[in-house]
Amino acid sequence: MEITEVKIYPFDTRGIGGRIRAVAHIILDNQLIIKDIKLIQNKHGGYFISFPKKRTTSGKFVDIVEPLSKELEENIRRVIVDKYKEIMGIGD
């Protein structure tokens, strides 16, 4: 699968003690859009992503979208992080 488009919406929650830095939408193979992927900064300065979730009637959160391979998940994470850094003017 090829990521054909990435849109980043900076959403910095540092002011309220949060670690979310942006929300991303990606398009795969010009045919499928995944919205609301959260970009989260860990305590050591690295980044990870959280795919969209929904709350069940019991209050538990379950994934709506879940990559079936670590390679795809890492590729999505890398593309989102790179685009975020580009938009925010952050160097490696």
PDB file of N, CA, C and O in Angstrom, chain B, residues numbered from 101:
ATOM      1  N   MET B 101       0.833  -1.182   0.000  1.00  0.00           N
ATOM      2  CA  MET B 101       0.000   0.000   0.000  1.00  0.00           C
ATOM      3  C   MET B 101       0.872   1.237   0.000  1.00  0.00           C
ATOM      4  O   MET B 101       1.857   1.333   0.732  1.00  0.00           O
ATOM      5  N   GLU B 102       0.493   2.160  -0.820  1.00  0.00           N
ATOM      6  CA  GLU B 102       1.240   3.418  -0.904  1.00  0.00           C
ATOM      7  C   GLU B 102       0.424   4.530  -0.256  1.00  0.00           C
ATOM      8  O   GLU B 102      -0.778   4.662  -0.488  1.00  0.00           O
ATOM      9  N   ILE B 103       1.106   5.320   0.559  1.00  0.00           N
ATOM     10  CA  ILE B 103       0.472   6.493   1.157  1.00  0.00           C
ATOM     11  C   ILE B 103       0.595   7.605   0.130  1.00  0.00           C
ATOM     12  O   ILE B 103       1.691   8.100  -0.132  1.00  0.00           O
ATOM     13  N   THR B 104      -0.536   7.997  -0.452  1.00  0.00           N
ATOM     14  CA  THR B 104      -0.502   8.950  -1.556  1.00  0.00           C
ATOM     15  C   THR B 104      -0.741  10.391  -1.116  1.00  0.00           C
ATOM     16  O   THR B 104      -0.473  11.322  -1.875  1.00  0.00           O
ATOM     17  N   GLU B 105      -1.243  10.582   0.100  1.00  0.00           N
ATOM     18  CA  GLU B 105      -1.437  11.954   0.598  1.00  0.00           C
ATOM     19  C   GLU B 105      -1.462  11.936   2.123  1.00  0.00           C
ATOM     20  O   GLU B 105      -1.972  11.005   2.744  1.00  0.00           O
ATOM     21  N   VAL B 106      -0.894  12.994   2.710  1.00  0.00           N
ATOM     22  CA  VAL B 106      -0.905  13.160   4.161  1.00  0.00           C
ATOM     23  C   VAL B 106      -1.300  14.597   4.463  1.00  0.00           C
ATOM     24  O   VAL B 106      -0.725  15.537   3.915  1.00  0.00           O
ATOM     25  N   LYS B 107      -2.280  14.759   5.335  1.00  0.00           N
ATOM     26  CA  LYS B 107      -2.660  16.089   5.804  1.00  0.00           C
ATOM     27  C   LYS B 107      -2.455  16.117   7.309  1.00  0.00           C
ATOM     28  O   LYS B 107      -2.907  15.227   8.030  1.00  0.00           O
ATOM     29  N   ILE B 108      -1.772  17.147   7.766  1.00  0.00           N
ATOM     30  CA  ILE B 108      -1.470  17.302   9.188  1.00  0.00           C
ATOM     31  C   ILE B 108      -2.219  18.520   9.719  1.00  0.00           C
ATOM     32  O   ILE B 108      -2.215  19.590   9.112  1.00  0.00           O
ATOM     33  N   TYR B 109      -2.857  18.327  10.860  1.00  0.00           N
ATOM     34  CA  TYR B 109      -3.546  19.411  11.545  1.00  0.00           C
ATOM     35  C   TYR B 109      -2.918  19.554  12.930  1.00  0.00           C
ATOM     36  O   TYR B 109      -3.272  18.819  13.853  1.00  0.00           O
ATOM     37  N   PRO B 110      -1.981  20.506  13.078  1.00  0.00           N
ATOM     38  CA  PRO B 110      -1.353  20.676  14.399  1.00  0.00           C
ATOM     39  C   PRO B 110      -2.411  20.900  15.473  1.00  0.00           C
ATOM     40  O   PRO B 110      -3.360  21.663  15.292  1.00  0.00           O
ATOM     41  N   PHE B 111      -2.222  20.223  16.581  1.00  0.00           N
ATOM     42  CA  PHE B 111      -3.212  20.231  17.659  1.00  0.00           C
ATOM     43  C   PHE B 111      -2.457  20.020  18.964  1.00  0.00           C
ATOM     44  O   PHE B 111      -2.563  18.969  19.596  1.00  0.00           O
ATOM     45  N   ASP B 112      -1.701  21.025  19.353  1.00  0.00           N
ATOM     46  CA  ASP B 112      -0.783  20.890  20.478  1.00  0.00           C
ATOM     47  C   ASP B 112      -1.523  21.036  21.803  1.00  0.00           C
ATOM     48  O   ASP B 112      -2.135  22.070  22.071  1.00  0.00           O
ATOM     49  N   THR B 113      -1.465  20.003  22.621  1.00  0.00           N
ATOM     50  CA  THR B 113      -2.166  20.003  23.905  1.00  0.00           C
ATOM     51  C   THR B 113      -1.214  20.217  25.092  1.00  0.00           C
ATOM     52  O   THR B 113      -1.583  19.930  26.231  1.00  0.00           O
ATOM     53  N   ARG B 114      -0.007  20.711  24.843  1.00  0.00           N
ATOM     54  CA  ARG B 114       0.941  20.959  25.939  1.00  0.00           C
ATOM     55  C   ARG B 114       0.382  21.906  26.981  1.00  0.00           C
ATOM     56  O   ARG B 114       0.633  21.738  28.175  1.00  0.00           O
ATOM     57  N   GLY B 115      -0.369  22.895  26.542  1.00  0.00           N
ATOM     58  CA  GLY B 115      -0.917  23.904  27.445  1.00  0.00           C
ATOM     59  C   GLY B 115      -1.828  23.335  28.524  1.00  0.00           C
ATOM     60  O   GLY B 115      -2.010  23.944  29.578  1.00  0.00           O
ATOM     61  N   ILE B 116      -2.396  22.170  28.254  1.00  0.00           N
ATOM     62  CA  ILE B 116      -3.272  21.536  29.249  1.00  0.00           C
ATOM     63  C   ILE B 116      -2.670  20.231  29.769  1.00  0.00           C
ATOM     64  O   ILE B 116      -3.367  19.401  30.352  1.00  0.00           O
ATOM     65  N   GLY B 117      -1.366  20.063  29.548  1.00  0.00           N
ATOM     66  CA  GLY B 117      -0.683  18.880  30.064  1.00  0.00           C
ATOM     67  C   GLY B 117      -0.768  17.656  29.184  1.00  0.00           C
ATOM     68  O   GLY B 117      -0.397  16.564  29.616  1.00  0.00           O
ATOM     69  N   GLY B 118      -1.247  17.804  27.958  1.00  0.00           N
ATOM     70  CA  GLY B 118      -1.377  16.669  27.052  1.00  0.00           C
ATOM     71  C   GLY B 118      -0.146  16.461  26.193  1.00  0.00           C
ATOM     72  O   GLY B 118       0.769  17.285  26.180  1.00  0.00           O
ATOM     73  N   ARG B 119      -0.138  15.353  25.480  1.00  0.00           N
ATOM     74  CA  ARG B 119       1.003  15.035  24.620  1.00  0.00           C
ATOM     75  C   ARG B 119       0.632  14.927  23.145  1.00  0.00           C
ATOM     76  O   ARG B 119       1.487  14.592  22.325  1.00  0.00           O
ATOM     77  N   ILE B 120      -0.621  15.202  22.789  1.00  0.00           N
ATOM     78  CA  ILE B 120      -1.027  15.173  21.385  1.00  0.00           C
ATOM     79  C   ILE B 120      -0.441  16.395  20.693  1.00  0.00           C
ATOM     80  O   ILE B 120      -0.590  17.519  21.173  1.00  0.00           O
ATOM     81  N   ARG B 121       0.219  16.175  19.571  1.00  0.00           N
ATOM     82  CA  ARG B 121       0.844  17.269  18.832  1.00  0.00           C
ATOM     83  C   ARG B 121       0.125  17.584  17.528  1.00  0.00           C
ATOM     84  O   ARG B 121       0.221  18.701  17.021  1.00  0.00           O
ATOM     85  N   ALA B 122      -0.600  16.598  16.978  1.00  0.00           N
ATOM     86  CA  ALA B 122      -1.305  16.827  15.715  1.00  0.00           C
ATOM     87  C   ALA B 122      -2.296  15.693  15.474  1.00  0.00           C
ATOM     88  O   ALA B 122      -2.246  14.636  16.102  1.00  0.00           O
ATOM     89  N   VAL B 123      -3.192  15.963  14.539  1.00  0.00           N
ATOM     90  CA  VAL B 123      -4.100  14.950  14.021  1.00  0.00           C
ATOM     91  C   VAL B 123      -3.801  14.854  12.531  1.00  0.00           C
ATOM     92  O   VAL B 123      -3.606  15.870  11.863  1.00  0.00           O
ATOM     93  N   ALA B 124      -3.764  13.627  12.015  1.00  0.00           N
ATOM     94  CA  ALA B 124      -3.423  13.421  10.608  1.00  0.00           C
ATOM     95  C   ALA B 124      -4.534  12.662   9.890  1.00  0.00           C
ATOM     96  O   ALA B 124      -5.243  11.843  10.475  1.00  0.00           O
ATOM     97  N   HIS B 125      -4.655  12.965   8.608  1.00  0.00           N
ATOM     98  CA  HIS B 125      -5.506  12.199   7.709  1.00  0.00           C
ATOM     99  C   HIS B 125      -4.581  11.688   6.612  1.00  0.00           C
ATOM    100  O   HIS B 125      -3.776  12.450   6.076  1.00  0.00           O
ATOM    101  N   ILE B 126      -4.689  10.404   6.272  1.00  0.00           N
ATOM    102  CA  ILE B 126      -3.876   9.861   5.192  1.00  0.00           C
ATOM    103  C   ILE B 126      -4.775   9.231   4.136  1.00  0.00           C
ATOM    104  O   ILE B 126      -5.881   8.775   4.424  1.00  0.00           O
ATOM    105  N   ILE B 127      -4.270   9.218   2.912  1.00  0.00           N
ATOM    106  CA  ILE B 127      -4.959   8.542   1.814  1.00  0.00           C
ATOM    107  C   ILE B 127      -4.044   7.432   1.323  1.00  0.00           C
ATOM    108  O   ILE B 127      -2.861   7.654   1.062  1.00  0.00           O
ATOM    109  N   LEU B 128      -4.605   6.240   1.200  1.00  0.00           N
ATOM    110  CA  LEU B 128      -3.864   5.075   0.732  1.00  0.00           C
ATOM    111  C   LEU B 128      -4.281   4.752  -0.698  1.00  0.00           C
ATOM    112  O   LEU B 128      -5.469   4.632  -0.997  1.00  0.00           O
ATOM    113  N   ASP B 129      -3.290   4.611  -1.577  1.00  0.00           N
ATOM    114  CA  ASP B 129      -3.511   4.232  -2.973  1.00  0.00           C
ATOM    115  C   ASP B 129      -4.573   5.086  -3.675  1.00  0.00           C
ATOM    116  O   ASP B 129      -5.286   4.598  -4.552  1.00  0.00           O
ATOM    117  N   ASN B 130      -4.675   6.355  -3.286  1.00  0.00           N
ATOM    118  CA  ASN B 130      -5.676   7.271  -3.854  1.00  0.00           C
ATOM    119  C   ASN B 130      -7.094   6.718  -3.766  1.00  0.00           C
ATOM    120  O   ASN B 130      -7.959   7.115  -4.546  1.00  0.00           O
ATOM    121  N   GLN B 131      -7.347   5.796  -2.812  1.00  0.00           N
ATOM    122  CA  GLN B 131      -8.657   5.162  -2.756  1.00  0.00           C
ATOM    123  C   GLN B 131      -9.276   5.071  -1.366  1.00  0.00           C
ATOM    124  O   GLN B 131     -10.491   4.914  -1.245  1.00  0.00           O
ATOM    125  N   LEU B 132      -8.474   5.165  -0.328  1.00  0.00           N
ATOM    126  CA  LEU B 132      -8.990   4.979   1.024  1.00  0.00           C
ATOM    127  C   LEU B 132      -8.422   6.055   1.935  1.00  0.00           C
ATOM    128  O   LEU B 132      -7.210   6.263   1.977  1.00  0.00           O
ATOM    129  N   ILE B 133      -9.300   6.738   2.666  1.00  0.00           N
ATOM    130  CA  ILE B 133      -8.842   7.763   3.598  1.00  0.00           C
ATOM    131  C   ILE B 133      -9.017   7.254   5.028  1.00  0.00           C
ATOM    132  O   ILE B 133     -10.041   6.664   5.374  1.00  0.00           O
ATOM    133  N   ILE B 134      -8.014   7.491   5.836  1.00  0.00           N
ATOM    134  CA  ILE B 134      -8.093   7.215   7.265  1.00  0.00           C
ATOM    135  C   ILE B 134      -7.935   8.553   7.954  1.00  0.00           C
ATOM    136  O   ILE B 134      -6.915   9.225   7.808  1.00  0.00           O
ATOM    137  N   LYS B 135      -8.956   8.933   8.708  1.00  0.00           N
ATOM    138  CA  LYS B 135      -8.963  10.234   9.370  1.00  0.00           C
ATOM    139  C   LYS B 135      -8.680  10.077  10.855  1.00  0.00           C
ATOM    140  O   LYS B 135      -8.862   9.009  11.438  1.00  0.00           O
ATOM    141  N   ASP B 136      -8.229  11.174  11.446  1.00  0.00           N
ATOM    142  CA  ASP B 136      -8.081  11.291  12.905  1.00  0.00           C
ATOM    143  C   ASP B 136      -7.044  10.350  13.515  1.00  0.00           C
ATOM    144  O   ASP B 136      -7.275   9.760  14.571  1.00  0.00           O
ATOM    145  N   ILE B 137      -5.910  10.218  12.848  1.00  0.00           N
ATOM    146  CA  ILE B 137      -4.778   9.507  13.448  1.00  0.00           C
ATOM    147  C   ILE B 137      -4.062  10.523  14.327  1.00  0.00           C
ATOM    148  O   ILE B 137      -3.642  11.575  13.845  1.00  0.00           O
ATOM    149  N   LYS B 138      -3.923  10.219  15.595  1.00  0.00           N
ATOM    150  CA  LYS B 138      -3.283  11.158  16.527  1.00  0.00           C
ATOM    151  C   LYS B 138      -1.772  10.949  16.527  1.00  0.00           C
ATOM    152  O   LYS B 138      -1.287   9.818  16.558  1.00  0.00           O
ATOM    153  N   LEU B 139      -1.037  12.060  16.490  1.00  0.00           N
ATOM    154  CA  LEU B 139       0.415  12.043  16.646  1.00  0.00           C
ATOM    155  C   LEU B 139       0.707  12.466  18.078  1.00  0.00           C
ATOM    156  O   LEU B 139       0.362  13.572  18.495  1.00  0.00           O
ATOM    157  N   ILE B 140       1.341  11.577  18.820  1.00  0.00           N
ATOM    158  CA  ILE B 140       1.578  11.796  20.246  1.00  0.00           C
ATOM    159  C   ILE B 140       3.070  11.787  20.513  1.00  0.00           C
ATOM    160  O   ILE B 140       3.797  10.940  19.995  1.00  0.00           O
ATOM    161  N   GLN B 141       3.525  12.733  21.326  1.00  0.00           N
ATOM    162  CA  GLN B 141       4.938  12.801  21.683  1.00  0.00           C
ATOM    163  C   GLN B 141       5.136  12.110  23.024  1.00  0.00           C
ATOM    164  O   GLN B 141       4.437  12.409  23.992  1.00  0.00           O
ATOM    165  N   ASN B 142       6.102  11.175  23.077  1.00  0.00           N
ATOM    166  CA  ASN B 142       6.341  10.490  24.347  1.00  0.00           C
ATOM    167  C   ASN B 142       7.219  11.345  25.252  1.00  0.00           C
ATOM    168  O   ASN B 142       7.676  12.415  24.849  1.00  0.00           O
ATOM    169  N   LYS B 143       7.453  10.881  26.458  1.00  0.00           N
ATOM    170  CA  LYS B 143       8.201  11.657  27.454  1.00  0.00           C
ATOM    171  C   LYS B 143       9.651  11.876  27.066  1.00  0.00           C
ATOM    172  O   LYS B 143      10.303  12.770  27.605  1.00  0.00           O
ATOM    173  N   HIS B 144      10.171  11.076  26.139  1.00  0.00           N
ATOM    174  CA  HIS B 144      11.574  11.183  25.723  1.00  0.00           C
ATOM    175  C   HIS B 144      11.744  11.984  24.434  1.00  0.00           C
ATOM    176  O   HIS B 144      12.854  12.097  23.914  1.00  0.00           O
ATOM    177  N   GLY B 145      10.651  12.537  23.920  1.00  0.00           N
ATOM    178  CA  GLY B 145      10.722  13.367  22.720  1.00  0.00           C
ATOM    179  C   GLY B 145      10.410  12.642  21.427  1.00  0.00           C
ATOM    180  O   GLY B 145      10.301  13.278  20.379  1.00  0.00           O
ATOM    181  N   GLY B 146      10.262  11.315  21.475  1.00  0.00           N
ATOM    182  CA  GLY B 146       9.904  10.547  20.285  1.00  0.00           C
ATOM    183  C   GLY B 146       8.410  10.662  19.995  1.00  0.00           C
ATOM    184  O   GLY B 146       7.649  11.211  20.791  1.00  0.00           O
ATOM    185  N   TYR B 147       8.011  10.138  18.855  1.00  0.00           N
ATOM    186  CA  TYR B 147       6.612  10.223  18.437  1.00  0.00           C
ATOM    187  C   TYR B 147       6.039   8.841  18.164  1.00  0.00           C
ATOM    188  O   TYR B 147       6.733   7.951  17.672  1.00  0.00           O
ATOM    189  N   PHE B 148       4.772   8.679  18.487  1.00  0.00           N
ATOM    190  CA  PHE B 148       4.046   7.485  18.078  1.00  0.00           C
ATOM    191  C   PHE B 148       2.665   7.917  17.619  1.00  0.00           C
ATOM    192  O   PHE B 148       2.254   9.057  17.836  1.00  0.00           O
ATOM    193  N   ILE B 149       1.951   6.995  16.980  1.00  0.00           N
ATOM    194  CA  ILE B 149       0.623   7.322  16.460  1.00  0.00           C
ATOM    195  C   ILE B 149      -0.429   6.456  17.143  1.00  0.00           C
ATOM    196  O   ILE B 149      -0.150   5.361  17.630  1.00  0.00           O
ATOM    197  N   SER B 150      -1.633   6.982  17.161  1.00  0.00           N
ATOM    198  CA  SER B 150      -2.776   6.256  17.692  1.00  0.00           C
ATOM    199  C   SER B 150      -3.879   6.313  16.643  1.00  0.00           C
ATOM    200  O   SER B 150      -4.346   7.387  16.265  1.00  0.00           O
ATOM    201  N   PHE B 151      -4.282   5.142  16.185  1.00  0.00           N
ATOM    202  CA  PHE B 151      -5.327   5.076  15.169  1.00  0.00           C
ATOM    203  C   PHE B 151      -6.694   5.378  15.787  1.00  0.00           C
ATOM    204  O   PHE B 151      -6.857   5.290  17.004  1.00  0.00           O
ATOM    205  N   PRO B 152      -7.679   5.735  14.949  1.00  0.00           N
ATOM    206  CA  PRO B 152      -9.005   6.080  15.451  1.00  0.00           C
ATOM    207  C   PRO B 152      -9.605   4.957  16.306  1.00  0.00           C
ATOM    208  O   PRO B 152      -9.442   3.772  16.017  1.00  0.00           O
ATOM    209  N   LYS B 153     -10.297   5.371  17.355  1.00  0.00           N
ATOM    210  CA  LYS B 153     -10.946   4.430  18.273  1.00  0.00           C
ATOM    211  C   LYS B 153     -12.382   4.859  18.499  1.00  0.00           C
ATOM    212  O   LYS B 153     -12.751   6.002  18.228  1.00  0.00           O
ATOM    213  N   LYS B 154     -13.180   3.943  18.992  1.00  0.00           N
ATOM    214  CA  LYS B 154     -14.537   4.294  19.414  1.00  0.00           C
ATOM    215  C   LYS B 154     -14.772   3.669  20.783  1.00  0.00           C
ATOM    216  O   LYS B 154     -14.147   2.674  21.148  1.00  0.00           O
ATOM    217  N   ARG B 155     -15.674   4.269  21.520  1.00  0.00           N
ATOM    218  CA  ARG B 155     -16.002   3.783  22.856  1.00  0.00           C
ATOM    219  C   ARG B 155     -17.201   2.840  22.763  1.00  0.00           C
ATOM    220  O   ARG B 155     -18.215   3.171  22.149  1.00  0.00           O
ATOM    221  N   THR B 156     -17.076   1.677  23.372  1.00  0.00           N
ATOM    222  CA  THR B 156     -18.175   0.722  23.394  1.00  0.00           C
ATOM    223  C   THR B 156     -19.173   1.128  24.476  1.00  0.00           C
ATOM    224  O   THR B 156     -18.923   2.055  25.246  1.00  0.00           O
ATOM    225  N   THR B 157     -20.285   0.438  24.524  1.00  0.00           N
ATOM    226  CA  THR B 157     -21.296   0.737  25.536  1.00  0.00           C
ATOM    227  C   THR B 157     -20.781   0.475  26.945  1.00  0.00           C
ATOM    228  O   THR B 157     -21.294   1.041  27.910  1.00  0.00           O
ATOM    229  N   SER B 158     -19.760  -0.386  27.067  1.00  0.00           N
ATOM    230  CA  SER B 158     -19.182  -0.654  28.389  1.00  0.00           C
ATOM    231  C   SER B 158     -18.113   0.369  28.770  1.00  0.00           C
ATOM    232  O   SER B 158     -17.554   0.313  29.866  1.00  0.00           O
ATOM    233  N   GLY B 159     -17.831   1.305  27.858  1.00  0.00           N
ATOM    234  CA  GLY B 159     -16.851   2.346  28.146  1.00  0.00           C
ATOM    235  C   GLY B 159     -15.444   2.024  27.693  1.00  0.00           C
ATOM    236  O   GLY B 159     -14.547   2.853  27.844  1.00  0.00           O
ATOM    237  N   LYS B 160     -15.229   0.847  27.145  1.00  0.00           N
ATOM    238  CA  LYS B 160     -13.902   0.443  26.662  1.00  0.00           C
ATOM    239  C   LYS B 160     -13.666   1.025  25.269  1.00  0.00           C
ATOM    240  O   LYS B 160     -14.593   1.112  24.464  1.00  0.00           O
ATOM    241  N   PHE B 161     -12.419   1.425  24.988  1.00  0.00           N
ATOM    242  CA  PHE B 161     -12.069   1.920  23.661  1.00  0.00           C
ATOM    243  C   PHE B 161     -11.546   0.776  22.806  1.00  0.00           C
ATOM    244  O   PHE B 161     -10.723  -0.019  23.259  1.00  0.00           O
ATOM    245  N   VAL B 162     -12.026   0.695  21.563  1.00  0.00           N
ATOM    246  CA  VAL B 162     -11.567  -0.325  20.620  1.00  0.00           C
ATOM    247  C   VAL B 162     -11.135   0.362  19.329  1.00  0.00           C
ATOM    248  O   VAL B 162     -11.697   1.383  18.934  1.00  0.00           O
ATOM    249  N   ASP B 163     -10.127  -0.216  18.680  1.00  0.00           N
ATOM    250  CA  ASP B 163      -9.626   0.337  17.422  1.00  0.00           C
ATOM    251  C   ASP B 163     -10.663   0.183  16.322  1.00  0.00           C
ATOM    252  O   ASP B 163     -11.322  -0.849  16.200  1.00  0.00           O
ATOM    253  N   ILE B 164     -10.790   1.237  15.524  1.00  0.00           N
ATOM    254  CA  ILE B 164     -11.637   1.188  14.335  1.00  0.00           C
ATOM    255  C   ILE B 164     -10.785   0.748  13.150  1.00  0.00           C
ATOM    256  O   ILE B 164     -11.237   0.002  12.281  1.00  0.00           O
ATOM    257  N   VAL B 165      -9.537   1.227  13.134  1.00  0.00           N
ATOM    258  CA  VAL B 165      -8.581   0.906  12.083  1.00  0.00           C
ATOM    259  C   VAL B 165      -7.352   0.308  12.749  1.00  0.00           C
ATOM    260  O   VAL B 165      -6.864   0.824  13.755  1.00  0.00           O
ATOM    261  N   GLU B 166      -6.854  -0.786  12.178  1.00  0.00           N
ATOM    262  CA  GLU B 166      -5.686  -1.428  12.760  1.00  0.00           C
ATOM    263  C   GLU B 166      -4.843  -2.047  11.649  1.00  0.00           C
ATOM    264  O   GLU B 166      -5.310  -2.949  10.954  1.00  0.00           O
ATOM    265  N   PRO B 167      -3.602  -1.573  11.470  1.00  0.00           N
ATOM    266  CA  PRO B 167      -2.745  -2.193  10.456  1.00  0.00           C
ATOM    267  C   PRO B 167      -2.422  -3.630  10.864  1.00  0.00           C
ATOM    268  O   PRO B 167      -2.234  -3.925  12.044  1.00  0.00           O
ATOM    269  N   LEU B 168      -2.362  -4.505   9.882  1.00  0.00           N
ATOM    270  CA  LEU B 168      -2.103  -5.908  10.171  1.00  0.00           C
ATOM    271  C   LEU B 168      -0.620  -6.264  10.144  1.00  0.00           C
ATOM    272  O   LEU B 168      -0.243  -7.390  10.470  1.00  0.00           O
ATOM    273  N   SER B 169       0.216  -5.314   9.758  1.00  0.00           N
ATOM    274  CA  SER B 169       1.658  -5.578   9.793  1.00  0.00           C
ATOM    275  C   SER B 169       2.376  -4.419  10.476  1.00  0.00           C
ATOM    276  O   SER B 169       1.967  -3.263  10.370  1.00  0.00           O
ATOM    277  N   LYS B 170       3.437  -4.749  11.165  1.00  0.00           N
ATOM    278  CA  LYS B 170       4.263  -3.727  11.821  1.00  0.00           C
ATOM    279  C   LYS B 170       4.909  -2.823  10.782  1.00  0.00           C
ATOM    280  O   LYS B 170       5.114  -1.635  11.032  1.00  0.00           O
ATOM    281  N   GLU B 171       5.231  -3.378   9.614  1.00  0.00           N
ATOM    282  CA  GLU B 171       5.865  -2.589   8.557  1.00  0.00           C
ATOM    283  C   GLU B 171       4.943  -1.468   8.083  1.00  0.00           C
ATOM    284  O   GLU B 171       5.382  -0.332   7.906  1.00  0.00           O
ATOM    285  N   LEU B 172       3.674  -1.789   7.881  1.00  0.00           N
ATOM    286  CA  LEU B 172       2.722  -0.766   7.442  1.00  0.00           C
ATOM    287  C   LEU B 172       2.533   0.286   8.528  1.00  0.00           C
ATOM    288  O   LEU B 172       2.498   1.482   8.238  1.00  0.00           O
ATOM    289  N   GLU B 173       2.413  -0.148   9.762  1.00  0.00           N
ATOM    290  CA  GLU B 173       2.244   0.805  10.858  1.00  0.00           C
ATOM    291  C   GLU B 173       3.448   1.734  10.970  1.00  0.00           C
ATOM    292  O   GLU B 173       3.286   2.940  11.153  1.00  0.00           O
ATOM    293  N   GLU B 174       4.647   1.183  10.862  1.00  0.00           N
ATOM    294  CA  GLU B 174       5.860   2.005  10.952  1.00  0.00           C
ATOM    295  C   GLU B 174       5.959   2.960   9.766  1.00  0.00           C
ATOM    296  O   GLU B 174       6.383   4.105   9.928  1.00  0.00           O
ATOM    297  N   ASN B 175       5.577   2.507   8.591  1.00  0.00           N
ATOM    298  CA  ASN B 175       5.601   3.370   7.403  1.00  0.00           C
ATOM    299  C   ASN B 175       4.631   4.542   7.588  1.00  0.00           C
ATOM    300  O   ASN B 175       4.977   5.683   7.283  1.00  0.00           O
ATOM    301  N   ILE B 176       3.441   4.272   8.077  1.00  0.00           N
ATOM    302  CA  ILE B 176       2.459   5.333   8.326  1.00  0.00           C
ATOM    303  C   ILE B 176       2.995   6.307   9.375  1.00  0.00           C
ATOM    304  O   ILE B 176       2.891   7.522   9.208  1.00  0.00           O
ATOM    305  N   ARG B 177       3.565   5.776  10.450  1.00  0.00           N
ATOM    306  CA  ARG B 177       4.115   6.628  11.510  1.00  0.00           C
ATOM    307  C   ARG B 177       5.213   7.531  10.966  1.00  0.00           C
ATOM    308  O   ARG B 177       5.230   8.732  11.236  1.00  0.00           O
ATOM    309  N   ARG B 178       6.122   6.954  10.206  1.00  0.00           N
ATOM    310  CA  ARG B 178       7.255   7.717   9.675  1.00  0.00           C
ATOM    311  C   ARG B 178       6.780   8.845   8.758  1.00  0.00           C
ATOM    312  O   ARG B 178       7.274   9.969   8.848  1.00  0.00           O
ATOM    313  N   VAL B 179       5.827   8.547   7.880  1.00  0.00           N
ATOM    314  CA  VAL B 179       5.317   9.561   6.949  1.00  0.00           C
ATOM    315  C   VAL B 179       4.636  10.694   7.712  1.00  0.00           C
ATOM    316  O   VAL B 179       4.822  11.865   7.380  1.00  0.00           O
ATOM    317  N   ILE B 180       3.856  10.356   8.724  1.00  0.00           N
ATOM    318  CA  ILE B 180       3.157  11.375   9.514  1.00  0.00           C
ATOM    319  C   ILE B 180       4.160  12.225  10.286  1.00  0.00           C
ATOM    320  O   ILE B 180       4.056  13.452  10.291  1.00  0.00           O
ATOM    321  N   VAL B 181       5.129  11.588  10.938  1.00  0.00           N
ATOM    322  CA  VAL B 181       6.132  12.330  11.711  1.00  0.00           C
ATOM    323  C   VAL B 181       6.935  13.249  10.794  1.00  0.00           C
ATOM    324  O   VAL B 181       7.158  14.414  11.124  1.00  0.00           O
ATOM    325  N   ASP B 182       7.369  12.729   9.644  1.00  0.00           N
ATOM    326  CA  ASP B 182       8.159  13.547   8.708  1.00  0.00           C
ATOM    327  C   ASP B 182       7.364  14.762   8.231  1.00  0.00           C
ATOM    328  O   ASP B 182       7.896  15.870   8.172  1.00  0.00           O
ATOM    329  N   LYS B 183       6.102  14.557   7.896  1.00  0.00           N
ATOM    330  CA  LYS B 183       5.270  15.666   7.416  1.00  0.00           C
ATOM    331  C   LYS B 183       5.038  16.684   8.533  1.00  0.00           C
ATOM    332  O   LYS B 183       5.055  17.890   8.287  1.00  0.00           O
ATOM    333  N   TYR B 184       4.821  16.204   9.758  1.00  0.00           N
ATOM    334  CA  TYR B 184       4.629  17.089  10.905  1.00  0.00           C
ATOM    335  C   TYR B 184       5.878  17.937  11.130  1.00  0.00           C
ATOM    336  O   TYR B 184       5.781  19.151  11.314  1.00  0.00           O
ATOM    337  N   LYS B 185       7.038  17.309  11.115  1.00  0.00           N
ATOM    338  CA  LYS B 185       8.289  18.038  11.320  1.00  0.00           C
ATOM    339  C   LYS B 185       8.521  19.069  10.216  1.00  0.00           C
ATOM    340  O   LYS B 185       9.013  20.167  10.476  1.00  0.00           O
ATOM    341  N   GLU B 186       8.169  18.709   8.996  1.00  0.00           N
ATOM    342  CA  GLU B 186       8.310  19.632   7.869  1.00  0.00           C
ATOM    343  C   GLU B 186       7.414  20.857   8.069  1.00  0.00           C
ATOM    344  O   GLU B 186       7.867  21.990   7.908  1.00  0.00           O
ATOM    345  N   ILE B 187       6.162  20.633   8.415  1.00  0.00           N
ATOM    346  CA  ILE B 187       5.215  21.727   8.617  1.00  0.00           C
ATOM    347  C   ILE B 187       5.619  22.610   9.784  1.00  0.00           C
ATOM    348  O   ILE B 187       5.505  23.833   9.705  1.00  0.00           O
ATOM    349  N   MET B 188       6.091  22.004  10.865  1.00  0.00           N
ATOM    350  CA  MET B 188       6.429  22.747  12.078  1.00  0.00           C
ATOM    351  C   MET B 188       7.851  23.303  12.059  1.00  0.00           C
ATOM    352  O   MET B 188       8.235  24.038  12.968  1.00  0.00           O
ATOM    353  N   GLY B 189       8.632  22.966  11.041  1.00  0.00           N
ATOM    354  CA  GLY B 189       9.999  23.447  10.953  1.00  0.00           C
ATOM    355  C   GLY B 189      10.928  22.832  11.989  1.00  0.00           C
ATOM    356  O   GLY B 189      11.854  23.483  12.473  1.00  0.00           O
ATOM    357  N   ILE B 190      10.674  21.582  12.321  1.00  0.00           N
ATOM    358  CA  ILE B 190      11.473  20.864  13.307  1.00  0.00           C
ATOM    359  C   ILE B 190      12.497  19.996  12.568  1.00  0.00           C
ATOM    360  O   ILE B 190      12.139  19.222  11.681  1.00  0.00           O
ATOM    361  N   GLY B 191      13.767  20.132  12.941  1.00  0.00           N
ATOM    362  CA  GLY B 191      14.810  19.285  12.356  1.00  0.00           C
ATOM    363  C   GLY B 191      15.016  18.046  13.191  1.00  0.00           C
ATOM    364  O   GLY B 191      14.592  17.989  14.345  1.00  0.00           O
ATOM    365  N   ASP B 192      15.671  17.045  12.610  1.00  0.00           N
ATOM    366  CA  ASP B 192      15.948  15.804  13.356  1.00  0.00           C
ATOM    367  C   ASP B 192      17.070  15.953  14.333  1.00  0.00           C
ATOM    368  O   ASP B 192      17.414  14.997  15.028  1.00  0.00           O
TER     369      ASP B 192
END
